Structure formats: C-alpha cells, structure tokens
Amino acid sequence: MGTFKIEGGIQLKGDVTPQGSKNEALQILCAVLLTPEKVTINNIPDIIDVNKLITLLGNLGVKIQKNGPSSITFQADDVNVGYLETEAFKKEGGSLRGSIMIVGPLLARFGKGYIPKPGGDKIGRRRLDTHFEGFINLGAKFRYEREDHFYGVEVKGRLKGAHMLLDEASVTGTANIVMAAVLAEGITTVYNAACEPYLQQLCKMLNSMGAKITGVGSNLLTIEGVEKLGGCEHTILPDMIEIGSWIGLAAMTRSEITIKNVSWENLGVIPSVFRKLGITLEKKGDDIYIPAHTKGYTVKTDIDGSILTIADAPWPGFTPDLLSIILVVATQAEGDVLIHQKMFESRLFFVDKLIDMGAKIMLCDPHRAVVMGHNFKSQLKATVMSSPDIRAGISLLIAALSAKGTSTIQNIEQIDRGYERIDERLRALGANIVRM
C-alpha cells in the first residue's frame, strides 16, 4: 500500500485547476452503453474509480479510443452481455460502487443487467433498494443470489413507462432509473428524484443523444421513452467536491490560492457554507480567490446567537461529501460548530485521528460531532494515520499539511480513488509531500 509523508505547517501559494467531477463521470460513462454510436467525453478525471469503470466497459466489449489526456471516445456497438455472468465480472464489478449504474442502460438496451454487491467507501449502510424498485416498476423481474451477493434484473421486450415516487432521493438510483426509462415504451415520471448537478448533466447529455427528459434540475422528472439514442459529445463539469477540498486546504494552511474555472453556477450553497466558518472567498470571473487567512477565521453564529450547525441534505442542500472537510477546517476556527452527518452513520469515525493530533472534538453519536476551534493558538500535531475512505482521507491530508512536524498517511489508494495526482498538484503549490 502507498504512503504519503507530509511536512506540515508550510504556507502554500498559487493557482490550481480542479479535475473533472468524479461523481458525474461515473454516471456519464455508464450512459455510453445506451447507444451503438460513438460518444466522446471530455474532462474525464484520471482517478482510480473512473479508470476501473473504463476498464470494466472495455471488458464488456465497448471500444475505447483515447483522444488526449482527459478525452475518450466510446462505442458500444458490440457489447458482450454474457460477460456479466462470469466470475471475472463478479470480482471486477464488486470492487467499484459506481458499477451499479451499468445495470439501467444494459437492462434498457439488452433486456438484462447484473451486478455483484458493489464496493466503495465503508461509510455506513448504502442500500440499493431504490435502484431495483425502480426497475421493477418499469416491468423488470428481479433476482438475488444471496450466496454470491449477486443482483440481476431482466425483461422480455421493452420496459414500460411508469409513475413512481422514490423512497429516497438517491443520486445513483435516480441516474440508473432515468437511463433505463429513456428507452422504455411510454412515459415515466420520477418524483423525489435527485437533482444534483451530476444528474442534471446526465439528463442534458441524454437529451443531446435524442432522449426526451423534462423537469431537469427539479425533483420531478418526466421521461418520454424513445426507440433509440444516438451519439454525442459531452464535457464533464469541474469537481465541486475537489473545489471544496481546495477551499478547506487554503483556509487551514493560511495560504493564498486561486481555484480556476470552478463553474460558479453549479456550486450551490458550497461557498456560503464555507463563509459561515468565516472563510473569505472572492469571485473573480469564474475563479475562486482565497486570500491568506493570517488572522484566522471566525465562525458566524445563528441569528439568535446559538451554535452554528452544518448538516448535509439532498441537493440543493449541502453535499455530504464535504462534511469531513468542514469538520477539519472547523478545528482551527474561532468558535464552535456542530457537524450533523445525517446520511451515513460511519463517516465521522475518522475524528479519533484528529483528536490524536490535538483537535478538540466531541463525538456525540455516529451522526453528530461538536468541534471547538483552536483559532490557530494551538497547532495540530503530526502523527501516523490511515485513510479510511476518500473524503476522510483528503481531510486527514489537509490536517497533516497544517500540522506541526512530519505526518504519515497510509492506505493512500483511498485518496487516489477520488483525487487526481494530488501530491504533484500540492507540490506545485509549495507543499512538502512525498509519495512512498
């Protein structure tokens, strides 16, 4: 396993350009299975999870042509559906949670889709019911091989449009159902649909391929099924989670950093939540400029003076993927913050590593933690730690970059799953980080 060795306490400076969105890429890549025509995707992030999915598509028979560092043309005109029932696929598909989203396109186009229990971050229970209940509503038959944890759906003929109310606003569940419904016969309505920018981008891409989806950006999608889809070219948005990570890094290391081409209109409440922690963000065109917070940053209390609470929620609420970053940044704020992680019950368990570094955090229960900020009067101390998941991993990396002394982070493959060449890009800003 790889390791990062970090010399902390160094002020950084410079410009950084965010990678393409990981969460969008995983949806968009699965959508290439919906057509036999060529689909070109630009701004693909070069990260482990995305590369695993591209490899899986290649093993399914999708033709892959690299056009440049972040642009690939896919053509799914000779898909080997039989590969889905091989032991090789069960092993490969089980290593990546994003692989669940190949099921909807395969079911719609070929009448069958299978997936082993997908992997991914160990951040608590992540149910798949929404996906399969949606497929069943469209007329598919469900099967589950309990011994192998192997899921499957099949349909004879075309799927049939249906009206459905999702039991939760699942992003991947909504994406899967939408990709199945675009080729179904009749009209499908999906209420309580997720409406994150990733989902909006997927719908826009599908419409450019000939789909008929309305209500994009709302929680009520209407999909009029078509008989076939064509090719297209699509560019992935910058990764808003990585943008939030760079904001947190700048604040914690008191560095002057400009984040380039962030697509402000797709950031939602992210800038305002960081501003609640007292962090200064300036909009310069489509860039974010963060000045060096040499005097620290002060948490803004609620209007009645009560403690600031930051909680995650479905879009347009605050994304759960950035709560770990917010928690770390709060450790050096002036003031107290209650972090409420509603969606995943194991995501806050990395705070014991921060407590070892000297942070003042009280873990109330699996979902809530109170952070009492140091206001930089007591610097975090270097330590040895291991990355438990992507977002906790980058949070610990930010903590190490701000800490006094040399820290070691093990299991950095977790960070590489979501962040492209993070050590190289940090060194370009002046960080002392070595991959071992």
Salt bridges, closest charged atoms under 4 A:
GLU24 OE2 - HIS234 NE2 2.76
ASP49 OD2 - LYS22 NZ 3.79
ASP49 OD1 - ARG417 NE 2.91
ASP77 OD1 - LYS63 NZ 2.62
GLU85 OE1 - ARG143 NH2 3.71
GLU87 OE2 - LYS90 NZ 3.73
ASP121 OD1 - ARG417 NH1 2.64
ASP129 OD2 - ARG127 NH2 3.83
GLU145 OE2 - ARG143 NH2 2.67
ASP148 OD2 - LYS90 NZ 3.52
GLU154 OE2 - ARG143 NH1 3.39
ASP167 OD2 - ARG127 NH2 2.88
GLU168 OE2 - ARG127 NH1 3.23
GLU185 OE1 - LYS160 NZ 2.77
GLU242 OE2 - ARG425 NH1 2.54
GLU256 OE1 - LYS13 NZ 3.58
ASP287 OD2 - LYS260 NZ 2.97
ASP321 OD1 - ARG347 NH2 2.76
ASP352 OD1 - LYS353 NZ 3.68
ASP365 OD2 - ARG368 NH2 2.75
ASP416 OD2 - ARG435 NH1 2.78
GLU420 OE2 - ARG421 NH2 3.41
ASP423 OD2 - ARG427 NH2 3.59
ASP423 OD1 - ARG435 NH2 3.12
GLU424 OE1 - ARG421 NH1 3.39
